[in-house]
Structures are given as C-alpha cells and as structure tokens.
Amino acid sequence: MIRILVVDDVEAIRLALAALLASVPELAVVGTCSGALQAAAAVLELLPDVVLMDVRMPHVDGIAATAALLALAPELRVLILSSSVDGPVVREAKRVGAVGYLLKSGEPEELVSAVFLAVAGGQWWCEPATEAVRHAT
C-alpha cells in the first residue's frame, strides 16, 4: 500500500485529490494538510511514501516546504502540483529534490501514474514543465 499525504491550501482541491487517490486500491491517503507547517508534523507522524505538494501556499511555499520535508525524511518522494508552469519554479523544485511537477488541470490518470512512478524511484515532469526548463537553458 502506497501512503500519500496531500498538501494544498485550498480545501476543495485537497478533498478532490484525496478522493481521487483513495479510489485506487493500491493507494492510501494517510492525511491532508492546508500548509507546509502542518506537513512537517504530518510527515513525522503519518510516515507517507509520497507527498503531493501545492507549489503556491501562504506563509511557506511548496518549494521551501519540499526542501524542509526532505531534510526530515530523505526517502520521501515529493510531487509538486501547480495550476501553472513557471520555469524558475520548476528548476528550483528539481534542485531541492522534488521528483515531479504536475499541473492540477492534468488528467487524473497522470497523477496516479506519477505516484506509482515516484515510489518506484522514477520521476514525472509534465510536458509543459519539461519544456519550460528546456527553453530556459
């Protein structure tokens, strides 16, 4: 069973992501958080395999939160979720150790595939994120 923590400041998105992921038999949503500060405590308590991290949140953004979570739990796999692609943000996500960047508007199957691939040691960067990085170099 793959254990997932969902971190997003918008409750409707947290609930939708949790419902989608919970519909897959091999996945278990062990918790949801509205921000990065809650996420650190949740990672230590709930021991997820994967964190789905919103990139834009108040107080601490998803990139800084990813770096902090990976310092606490280096084996953790973090997938960044965003409503848009910004090349510098994607590059920073890679730099701090995220294993993927997905658009919230993407297909549900893409998110599920990204979770499985992340746990298997792979990475999933949506095409717009890959293109943004490619064009920035």
TAHU-V121350 format. One record per helix or strand. SS is the DSSP state (A for helix, B for strand). FROM is the first residue (numbers start at 0). TO is the last residue. If there is no record, write none. Layout:
# TAHU-V121350
ss=SS from=FROM to=TO
ss=SS from=FROM to=TO
This chain:
# TAHU-V121350
ss=B from=1 to=6
ss=A from=10 to=21
ss=B from=26 to=32
ss=A from=35 to=45
ss=B from=49 to=53
ss=A from=61 to=71
ss=B from=76 to=81
ss=A from=86 to=95
ss=B from=99 to=102
ss=A from=107 to=118
ss=B from=123 to=124
ss=A from=126 to=135
